Amino acid sequence: MNPIEIWALGYALTRSYPAPRAVPTGLWLEISKPDQRGRFVLPEFDPAAFAELAQSIEEPGRNGRRSPP
């Protein structure tokens, strides 16, 4: 496990969230709150990946999808 994966797992465990799952851009943390569906955790700064994720937001606090890309 790399340091980012360790941090994400610790973040999830200490907040009683499900374990992060791998997605093409990095990791997805399922938060499942009314104002926050989840969080993407990117392993490195990639402007193109960041821009693509930002453009996929359809409403604040939710990305309008049933699951991350």
N, C-alpha and C positions, 0 to 999 in steps of 0.2 A: 504494500500500500504506500502511495506517495503522501507527502505532507498535506496536500489539499484533500485527499480522500479521508485521511485520518481526522482532519478538522471537521469535515462535513459529517462524518459518522458521529463524532463527539457532539457536534451541534444538535444533530437529530436525537441522539440518545438522551441528552440532558433535558430535552424539551418534550420527550415522549412522542416524537414524530417517527414515522417509518424510516427505515434505513434508506439512505440515498440510492438512487438507481442511475446506472449509466445511460446517457443519451449521447447522440452524435457530437454535441457541443461541450460535453463535460459530465456534470451530474445534475440530477433533479431532486430537490427536497420537497416532498409533499407536505404542505402546511395545513391545508384544508380548513382555513378560517374564512368567514364571510368576506373579509376585505383582502385576503391574501391566499390565493390558491396554492402557490408554491414558489420556490426559488431555484433559479439556475445557478450553479456554481461552475465557473469557468476555470480550467486549469492554468490558463495563461491569457494575457490580453491579446485578443485577436479582433481588430477593428471590424472586419467583415462579419464575423460571427456575432459580435455584439450588436452591430447595426441590424442584422437579420432578426435577431431576437427582439430588439426594440420595436422594429416595424411590425412584428407579429401581434403586438398588444392591441386588443380590440376595445377594451374598457379598463379603466384603472382598477388595479387589484386583482384582475383576472385576465388570462390571455385568450379567453373565448374558445379554448379547445378542451376536449375531454382529457387529453394527455399531452405532454410536451412533444415537440417534433422529434 
